[in-house]
Amino acid sequence: MKTVTAAEANRNFSALLRDVARGERVLVTSRGKPVATIIPPEQPAHDPTREQARRALFERLQSQPISGVPRDWTRDELYER
């Protein structure tokens, strides 16, 4: 893990982000003490359970009748004064 001071991070932030984009982790220190770690974002793991739940929700929503009072107004009419 690369370590930089807060001042260095501030001066070279674009270069620092390029390093992080390539997978490097960066520890930022202030007055010799760690204050932050900049890491690449985690890639979402493929979760079959979540995907199945999403499909089931969409199927249920599509099969449900539309509820509520019929509306005969337009969006523009909502904002007329």
N, CA, C and O atoms as a GROMACS GRO file, in nm:
protein
  324
    1MET      N    1   0.086  -0.118   0.000
    1MET     CA    2   0.000   0.000   0.000
    1MET      C    3   0.090   0.123   0.000
    1MET      O    4   0.185   0.133   0.077
    2LYS      N    5   0.057   0.215  -0.086
    2LYS     CA    6   0.130   0.341  -0.097
    2LYS      C    7   0.083   0.434   0.015
    2LYS      O    8  -0.035   0.437   0.049
    3THR      N    9   0.175   0.511   0.072
    3THR     CA   10   0.142   0.609   0.176
    3THR      C   11   0.182   0.748   0.129
    3THR      O   12   0.294   0.768   0.081
    4VAL      N   13   0.091   0.843   0.142
    4VAL     CA   14   0.119   0.982   0.106
    4VAL      C   15   0.066   1.073   0.215
    4VAL      O   16  -0.026   1.037   0.288
    5THR      N   17   0.124   1.191   0.224
    5THR     CA   18   0.071   1.290   0.319
    5THR      C   19  -0.051   1.356   0.258
    5THR      O   20  -0.073   1.348   0.137
    6ALA      N   21  -0.129   1.420   0.342
    6ALA     CA   22  -0.247   1.491   0.292
    6ALA      C   23  -0.207   1.599   0.193
    6ALA      O   24  -0.276   1.620   0.093
    7ALA      N   25  -0.097   1.668   0.220
    7ALA     CA   26  -0.050   1.773   0.129
    7ALA      C   27  -0.012   1.714  -0.007
    7ALA      O   28  -0.044   1.772  -0.110
    8GLU      N   29   0.057   1.600  -0.006
    8GLU     CA   30   0.094   1.535  -0.132
    8GLU      C   31  -0.031   1.488  -0.207
    8GLU      O   32  -0.040   1.502  -0.329
    9ALA      N   33  -0.126   1.433  -0.134
    9ALA     CA   34  -0.250   1.387  -0.196
    9ALA      C   35  -0.323   1.504  -0.260
    9ALA      O   36  -0.378   1.490  -0.370
   10ASN      N   37  -0.323   1.617  -0.194
   10ASN     CA   38  -0.389   1.736  -0.246
   10ASN      C   39  -0.320   1.786  -0.374
   10ASN      O   40  -0.387   1.821  -0.472
   11ARG      N   41  -0.189   1.789  -0.372
   11ARG     CA   42  -0.113   1.839  -0.488
   11ARG      C   43  -0.120   1.744  -0.608
   11ARG      O   44  -0.119   1.789  -0.723
   12ASN      N   45  -0.129   1.615  -0.582
   12ASN     CA   46  -0.121   1.516  -0.690
   12ASN      C   47  -0.246   1.428  -0.696
   12ASN      O   48  -0.236   1.308  -0.722
   13PHE      N   49  -0.361   1.487  -0.673
   13PHE     CA   50  -0.483   1.407  -0.661
   13PHE      C   51  -0.515   1.330  -0.788
   13PHE      O   52  -0.554   1.213  -0.781
   14SER      N   53  -0.499   1.392  -0.905
   14SER     CA   54  -0.531   1.322  -1.030
   14SER      C   55  -0.442   1.199  -1.048
   14SER      O   56  -0.491   1.092  -1.085
   15ALA      N   57  -0.313   1.215  -1.022
   15ALA     CA   58  -0.221   1.101  -1.035
   15ALA      C   59  -0.256   0.994  -0.932
   15ALA      O   60  -0.248   0.874  -0.962
   16LEU      N   61  -0.294   1.036  -0.814
   16LEU     CA   62  -0.333   0.943  -0.709
   16LEU      C   63  -0.454   0.861  -0.752
   16LEU      O   64  -0.459   0.740  -0.732
   17LEU      N   65  -0.554   0.928  -0.812
   17LEU     CA   66  -0.673   0.858  -0.859
   17LEU      C   67  -0.639   0.760  -0.971
   17LEU      O   68  -0.699   0.653  -0.979
   18ARG      N   69  -0.544   0.796  -1.057
   18ARG     CA   70  -0.502   0.702  -1.162
   18ARG      C   71  -0.442   0.577  -1.100
   18ARG      O   72  -0.469   0.466  -1.146
   19ASP      N   73  -0.362   0.594  -0.996
   19ASP     CA   74  -0.303   0.478  -0.927
   19ASP      C   75  -0.413   0.391  -0.867
   19ASP      O   76  -0.409   0.268  -0.879
   20VAL      N   77  -0.510   0.453  -0.804
   20VAL     CA   78  -0.620   0.379  -0.743
   20VAL      C   79  -0.702   0.308  -0.851
   20VAL      O   80  -0.744   0.194  -0.831
   21ALA      N   81  -0.724   0.373  -0.964
   21ALA     CA   82  -0.798   0.311  -1.074
   21ALA      C   83  -0.726   0.186  -1.126
   21ALA      O   84  -0.790   0.094  -1.177
   22ARG      N   85  -0.595   0.183  -1.112
   22ARG     CA   86  -0.517   0.065  -1.154
   22ARG      C   87  -0.513  -0.041  -1.046
   22ARG      O   88  -0.447  -0.144  -1.062
   23GLY      N   89  -0.582  -0.018  -0.934
   23GLY     CA   90  -0.592  -0.119  -0.830
   23GLY      C   91  -0.508  -0.094  -0.706
   23GLY      O   92  -0.512  -0.174  -0.613
   24GLU      N   93  -0.432   0.013  -0.704
   24GLU     CA   94  -0.347   0.041  -0.588
   24GLU      C   95  -0.429   0.101  -0.473
   24GLU      O   96  -0.523   0.177  -0.496
   25ARG      N   97  -0.392   0.067  -0.352
   25ARG     CA   98  -0.455   0.124  -0.233
   25ARG      C   99  -0.361   0.232  -0.181
   25ARG      O  100  -0.239   0.215  -0.184
   26VAL      N  101  -0.418   0.344  -0.133
   26VAL     CA  102  -0.336   0.456  -0.088
   26VAL      C  103  -0.379   0.497   0.053
   26VAL      O  104  -0.497   0.523   0.078
   27LEU      N  105  -0.282   0.504   0.143
   27LEU     CA  106  -0.305   0.551   0.279
   27LEU      C  107  -0.265   0.697   0.285
   27LEU      O  108  -0.153   0.733   0.248
   28VAL      N  109  -0.356   0.783   0.331
   28VAL     CA  110  -0.328   0.926   0.344
   28VAL      C  111  -0.305   0.956   0.491
   28VAL      O  112  -0.384   0.918   0.577
   29THR      N  113  -0.195   1.026   0.519
   29THR     CA  114  -0.162   1.061   0.657
   29THR      C  115  -0.163   1.212   0.675
   29THR      O  116  -0.143   1.287   0.580
   30SER      N  117  -0.187   1.254   0.798
   30SER     CA  118  -0.179   1.395   0.834
   30SER      C  119  -0.102   1.402   0.965
   30SER      O  120  -0.142   1.343   1.066
   31ARG      N  121   0.007   1.475   0.962
   31ARG     CA  122   0.094   1.486   1.079
   31ARG      C  123   0.138   1.349   1.130
   31ARG      O  124   0.149   1.326   1.251
   32GLY      N  125   0.162   1.259   1.035
   32GLY     CA  126   0.212   1.127   1.068
   32GLY      C  127   0.108   1.025   1.109
   32GLY      O  128   0.142   0.909   1.134
   33LYS      N  129  -0.019   1.066   1.115
   33LYS     CA  130  -0.124   0.974   1.156
   33LYS      C  131  -0.214   0.942   1.038
   33LYS      O  132  -0.248   1.031   0.960
   34PRO      N  133  -0.253   0.815   1.022
   34PRO     CA  134  -0.343   0.777   0.913
   34PRO      C  135  -0.479   0.847   0.929
   34PRO      O  136  -0.537   0.847   1.038
   35VAL      N  137  -0.528   0.906   0.820
   35VAL     CA  138  -0.659   0.972   0.825
   35VAL      C  139  -0.756   0.916   0.722
   35VAL      O  140  -0.878   0.932   0.736
   36ALA      N  141  -0.705   0.852   0.618
   36ALA     CA  142  -0.794   0.799   0.514
   36ALA      C  143  -0.723   0.692   0.434
   36ALA      O  144  -0.600   0.690   0.423
   37THR      N  145  -0.803   0.604   0.378
   37THR     CA  146  -0.753   0.506   0.282
   37THR      C  147  -0.836   0.520   0.157
   37THR      O  148  -0.959   0.518   0.163
   38ILE      N  149  -0.769   0.534   0.045
   38ILE     CA  150  -0.839   0.544  -0.083
   38ILE      C  151  -0.819   0.409  -0.152
   38ILE      O  152  -0.706   0.366  -0.177
   39ILE      N  153  -0.930   0.343  -0.182
   39ILE     CA  154  -0.923   0.211  -0.244
   39ILE      C  155  -1.014   0.207  -0.365
   39ILE      O  156  -1.110   0.284  -0.374
   40PRO      N  157  -0.986   0.116  -0.459
   40PRO     CA  158  -1.075   0.103  -0.574
   40PRO      C  159  -1.212   0.052  -0.528
   40PRO      O  160  -1.220  -0.020  -0.429
   41PRO      N  161  -1.317   0.089  -0.599
   41PRO     CA  162  -1.450   0.040  -0.560
   41PRO      C  163  -1.457  -0.111  -0.582
   41PRO      O  164  -1.397  -0.165  -0.675
   42GLU      N  165  -1.532  -0.176  -0.497
   42GLU     CA  166  -1.551  -0.320  -0.513
   42GLU      C  167  -1.649  -0.346  -0.625
   42GLU      O  168  -1.748  -0.274  -0.641
   43GLN      N  169  -1.622  -0.446  -0.702
   43GLN     CA  170  -1.715  -0.486  -0.806
   43GLN      C  171  -1.827  -0.566  -0.740
   43GLN      O  172  -1.800  -0.655  -0.660
   44PRO      N  173  -1.952  -0.535  -0.772
   44PRO     CA  174  -2.061  -0.608  -0.709
   44PRO      C  175  -2.053  -0.757  -0.746
   44PRO      O  176  -2.037  -0.792  -0.863
   45ALA      N  177  -2.064  -0.840  -0.648
   45ALA     CA  178  -2.061  -0.984  -0.672
   45ALA      C  179  -2.193  -1.027  -0.733
   45ALA      O  180  -2.298  -0.972  -0.701
   46HIS      N  181  -2.187  -1.125  -0.818
   46HIS     CA  182  -2.310  -1.179  -0.877
   46HIS      C  183  -2.384  -1.256  -0.768
   46HIS      O  184  -2.331  -1.353  -0.713
   47ASP      N  185  -2.503  -1.213  -0.739
   47ASP     CA  186  -2.582  -1.275  -0.633
   47ASP      C  187  -2.708  -1.334  -0.694
   47ASP      O  188  -2.802  -1.260  -0.722
   48PRO      N  189  -2.712  -1.466  -0.713
   48PRO     CA  190  -2.829  -1.528  -0.776
   48PRO      C  191  -2.958  -1.505  -0.697
   48PRO      O  192  -3.065  -1.493  -0.756
   49THR      N  193  -2.949  -1.500  -0.565
   49THR     CA  194  -3.068  -1.479  -0.483
   49THR      C  195  -3.126  -1.340  -0.508
   49THR      O  196  -3.247  -1.323  -0.520
   50ARG      N  197  -3.038  -1.242  -0.514
   50ARG     CA  198  -3.084  -1.105  -0.540
   50ARG      C  199  -3.146  -1.094  -0.679
   50ARG      O  200  -3.249  -1.029  -0.696
   51GLU      N  201  -3.085  -1.157  -0.776
   51GLU     CA  202  -3.137  -1.154  -0.913
   51GLU      C  203  -3.274  -1.221  -0.921
   51GLU      O  204  -3.364  -1.173  -0.990
   52GLN      N  205  -3.290  -1.332  -0.851
   52GLN     CA  206  -3.418  -1.402  -0.848
   52GLN      C  207  -3.525  -1.316  -0.782
   52GLN      O  208  -3.639  -1.311  -0.829
   53ALA      N  209  -3.491  -1.248  -0.673
   53ALA     CA  210  -3.586  -1.161  -0.603
   53ALA      C  211  -3.627  -1.045  -0.693
   53ALA      O  212  -3.744  -1.006  -0.694
   54ARG      N  213  -3.532  -0.989  -0.767
   54ARG     CA  214  -3.562  -0.878  -0.857
   54ARG      C  215  -3.660  -0.923  -0.965
   54ARG      O  216  -3.756  -0.852  -0.996
   55ARG      N  217  -3.635  -1.040  -1.024
   55ARG     CA  218  -3.725  -1.092  -1.128
   55ARG      C  219  -3.866  -1.115  -1.072
   55ARG      O  220  -3.965  -1.082  -1.136
   56ALA      N  221  -3.873  -1.172  -0.951
   56ALA     CA  222  -4.003  -1.199  -0.890
   56ALA      C  223  -4.078  -1.069  -0.863
   56ALA      O  224  -4.200  -1.063  -0.881
   57LEU      N  225  -4.008  -0.967  -0.819
   57LEU     CA  226  -4.072  -0.837  -0.794
   57LEU      C  227  -4.130  -0.780  -0.922
   57LEU      O  228  -4.244  -0.735  -0.924
   58PHE      N  229  -4.051  -0.780  -1.030
   58PHE     CA  230  -4.100  -0.725  -1.156
   58PHE      C  231  -4.219  -0.804  -1.210
   58PHE      O  232  -4.313  -0.745  -1.263
   59GLU      N  233  -4.217  -0.935  -1.196
   59GLU     CA  234  -4.330  -1.016  -1.240
   59GLU      C  235  -4.456  -0.981  -1.162
   59GLU      O  236  -4.564  -0.968  -1.218
   60ARG      N  237  -4.439  -0.966  -1.028
   60ARG     CA  238  -4.554  -0.932  -0.945
   60ARG      C  239  -4.609  -0.794  -0.981
   60ARG      O  240  -4.731  -0.776  -0.990
   61LEU      N  241  -4.520  -0.698  -1.000
   61LEU     CA  242  -4.565  -0.562  -1.033
   61LEU      C  243  -4.637  -0.558  -1.168
   61LEU      O  244  -4.736  -0.486  -1.183
   62GLN      N  245  -4.589  -0.634  -1.264
   62GLN     CA  246  -4.652  -0.635  -1.395
   62GLN      C  247  -4.789  -0.702  -1.393
   62GLN      O  248  -4.876  -0.669  -1.473
   63SER      N  249  -4.809  -0.796  -1.302
   63SER     CA  250  -4.937  -0.867  -1.295
   63SER      C  251  -5.039  -0.793  -1.209
   63SER      O  252  -5.158  -0.826  -1.214
   64GLN      N  253  -4.997  -0.698  -1.130
   64GLN     CA  254  -5.085  -0.624  -1.041
   64GLN      C  255  -5.168  -0.523  -1.120
   64GLN      O  256  -5.116  -0.459  -1.212
   65PRO      N  257  -5.295  -0.509  -1.085
   65PRO     CA  258  -5.374  -0.404  -1.150
   65PRO      C  259  -5.329  -0.266  -1.100
   65PRO      O  260  -5.279  -0.252  -0.988
   66ILE      N  261  -5.347  -0.168  -1.184
   66ILE     CA  262  -5.314  -0.031  -1.145
   66ILE      C  263  -5.415   0.014  -1.042
   66ILE      O  264  -5.536  -0.002  -1.061
   67SER      N  265  -5.366   0.070  -0.933
   67SER     CA  266  -5.456   0.112  -0.827
   67SER      C  267  -5.467   0.263  -0.824
   67SER      O  268  -5.388   0.334  -0.887
   68GLY      N  269  -5.563   0.310  -0.751
   68GLY     CA  270  -5.579   0.453  -0.737
   68GLY      C  271  -5.692   0.507  -0.822
   68GLY      O  272  -5.754   0.435  -0.900
   69VAL      N  273  -5.717   0.632  -0.805
   69VAL     CA  274  -5.823   0.701  -0.877
   69VAL      C  275  -5.775   0.731  -1.018
   69VAL      O  276  -5.660   0.768  -1.037
   70PRO      N  277  -5.862   0.715  -1.117
   70PRO     CA  278  -5.820   0.753  -1.253
   70PRO      C  279  -5.780   0.901  -1.255
   70PRO      O  280  -5.845   0.986  -1.195
   71ARG      N  281  -5.675   0.927  -1.324
   71ARG     CA  282  -5.624   1.064  -1.330
   71ARG      C  283  -5.638   1.116  -1.471
   71ARG      O  284  -5.596   1.052  -1.568
   72ASP      N  285  -5.698   1.233  -1.480
   72ASP     CA  286  -5.716   1.291  -1.613
   72ASP      C  287  -5.639   1.423  -1.625
   72ASP      O  288  -5.674   1.508  -1.708
   73TRP      N  289  -5.537   1.439  -1.544
   73TRP     CA  290  -5.457   1.560  -1.549
   73TRP      C  291  -5.321   1.529  -1.610
   73TRP      O  292  -5.276   1.414  -1.610
   74THR      N  293  -5.258   1.632  -1.660
   74THR     CA  294  -5.125   1.615  -1.717
   74THR      C  295  -5.020   1.662  -1.618
   74THR      O  296  -5.051   1.730  -1.520
   75ARG      N  297  -4.902   1.626  -1.643
   75ARG     CA  298  -4.792   1.666  -1.556
   75ARG      C  299  -4.778   1.818  -1.552
   75ARG      O  300  -4.755   1.876  -1.446
   76ASP      N  301  -4.793   1.881  -1.667
   76ASP     CA  302  -4.784   2.027  -1.674
   76ASP      C  303  -4.890   2.095  -1.588
   76ASP      O  304  -4.865   2.200  -1.529
   77GLU      N  305  -5.009   2.035  -1.581
   77GLU     CA  306  -5.116   2.094  -1.502
   77GLU      C  307  -5.083   2.092  -1.352
   77GLU      O  308  -5.133   2.176  -1.277
   78LEU      N  309  -5.001   2.000  -1.310
   78LEU     CA  310  -4.963   1.994  -1.169
   78LEU      C  311  -4.887   2.119  -1.127
   78LEU      O  312  -4.894   2.160  -1.012
   79TYR      N  313  -4.816   2.178  -1.220
   79TYR     CA  314  -4.728   2.290  -1.187
   79TYR      C  315  -4.788   2.425  -1.227
   79TYR      O  316  -4.723   2.528  -1.209
   80GLU      N  317  -4.910   2.426  -1.281
   80GLU     CA  318  -4.974   2.553  -1.314
   80GLU      C  319  -5.021   2.619  -1.186
   80GLU      O  320  -5.060   2.552  -1.091
   81ARG      N  321  -5.016   2.748  -1.184
   81ARG     CA  322  -5.062   2.823  -1.066
   81ARG      C  323  -5.169   2.918  -1.104
   81ARG      O  324  -5.220   2.990  -1.018
   0.00000   0.00000   0.00000
